[in-house]
Amino acid sequence: MVLRIEGQDAPYHAIAIDNDPVEVEKWLRYYLARFPQDAAYHDIRLNSDKSLVLEDLEKASRSAVVVEARPIY
C-alpha cells in the first residue's frame, strides 16, 4: 500500500491487529492520548477529567482493529 505522509508518498506494509485485545488496548490508549476527541468513534466515553472510561476501553479493545503500517525500504 502507498501512504501519503507530510505530502510524500511511500510504500508501506500494513498489518491488522484484531485478535489481541491487550495490544489493541495499548494502541487505543496511545492514539486517544493524542486525539481524545476521537474516543466517541470507538464508543469510549470520557470521564470529567478527560480520562478514558476503562470499562468502555476494555470493551472497545475486544472489537476494534488496529492497522500498523511499516515502511518498506
N, C-alpha and C positions, 0 to 999 in steps of 0.2 A: 504494500500500500504506500501511497505517497501522502505525506502530511505537509502542510504549509505552516511553518513556524517563523514568526517575525519576518514574513514576506519571502521566505526562502522555502522552496520545495525540496524535499529529501525523501529517500526511500526508508520505510520502517517495516519492521516485522511486528505484527500485532498478536498478543496473547490474551485470550479471555480467561479471567479467573472467576469461576461461577460456582465451584463446589467446595470452597474453603471459607466458611464464614469468618474465621479468625483473620485470615488475610484480607478478605473483603472489608471487614470492620476496620482494620488498620488503615487501609487506603481511604475509606469513607471519612475516618477521623482526620486524616491528613488533608484531604480535599475540602472538607467542610470547615476546618480551621481557617482555611484561606478564603472560602466563599460560603459563610454561614447562611446567607440568603437562599442558597440552593437546597437547604435541608428540606424544605417543603416539597421539592420534586421527588424526594425519597420517602415521603410521608414521615419525616422525622420532625417532631416539634422541638422548639427551643424553650428552655427554662427562662425565667425572668432575667437571669444574669447572662443570657445568650448561650449558655452551655447546652449541649445536646441532651434530650431526654433519653436516658440509657436504654429503657425498655424499647423505645422506637428504633434506636440504633441497632440493637440486637436483632429485632425483627427484620429490619431492612437488610442487615448483613446476611440473612438467610435467603433473600430473594434477589438482591442486586447483583449485577455483573460489572466487574471492573475490567477495563481493557488497558493492558500495559503495552506501550509502544516503544520498541527498542530500535535505535538507528541501525541501518545496515551500512557497513563501511566497505 
